[in-house]
Amino acid sequence: AAAKQALVDAAEALADEDAPARARAEQAKALQTRWRELGRAPKGEEQRLWSAFRAACDRIFAARDQDREARDTREQVRLEQWQALIERLDSWEPTTLEDAAQLDDALKEADALGALPRGKRGDGMRRRWNGILKRREQRLDELHAQQLRQEWQQWRDLLEQHAVADASARQGNIEDVELPESPAFDDASRQANAARNQMRRAEPVSANAANERLAELRVHLAILFEAPLGAEDESRRLTVQVARINQQLGERLERDEELDEVLDALLANGPLDWEAWQAELPRFDALFNH
């Protein structure tokens, strides 16, 4: 009877604790095992002790069941929120690069919801989510590629004008090329354009260095775009890679930022030989198509 009274006291104390309900239920099961191992108390004590012990255990298991129901309810709500997010993303199709912000918002919302639970429904939703996400990212990549090709056409036209102006300058006709008004060109582009115009007004110099720089910038783009390069560009590849490492020791550039710098460097590079420009231009076109 004294041993069972100790178990009653332990069960009642456990019922009043604020510890997690599941952990308290496991401890209560251990107390029940010990209760059975003790055998019966004297006739007058057994019923009283059992009633008290059972009442305490019932409170513990009721708390566990309530906690489980609350957890299941929260899980169901979370699944419904996930379902709504998946349906919303599935019905949405990006049409411009600015729409990438909506995908970022969806990813943040998914992070806030937490991982989908394991199980038939959760696994199915996860596969669907990953498939939708992949398709939307591919679509944004396509839009990005389209924008790059469109912007390259603007850069190509500008660079062509400068190459023509370089050739005219060698005949004594000095002309400036104006920078078009376009989002493709920023303050750095304006500075590069002005520098290129100024070069044509300086004392005539050999174009060999500018021609080689043009080829190096083409190799730089190939590395940036992960495009194949021929064996004849191997030494240029090494030169560009060393320069990129040195430049990024202080701060690593995003790919778009690095692309902007390469295009501005192309604009500022001159004066060029017309033949060199014509030889390299198709290779630049191929890179942007790649």
Buried (B, 14 or more C-beta within 10 A) or exposed (E): BEEBBEBBEBBBEBBEEEEEBEEBBEBBEEBBEEBEEEEEBEEEBBEBBBEBBBEBBEBBBEBBEEBEEEEEEEEEEBBEBBBEBBEEBBEBEBEEEEBBEBBEEBEEBBEEEEEBBEEEEBEEBBEBBEEBBEEBEEBBEEBEEEEBEEBBEBBBEBBBBBBBBBBBBEEEEEEBBEBEEEEBBEEBBEBBBBBBBEBBEEEEEEBEEBBBBBBBBBBBBBBBEEBEBEEEBEEBBEBBEEEBEEEEEEEEEEEEEBBBBBBBBBBBBBBBBBEBBEEBBEBBBEBBEE
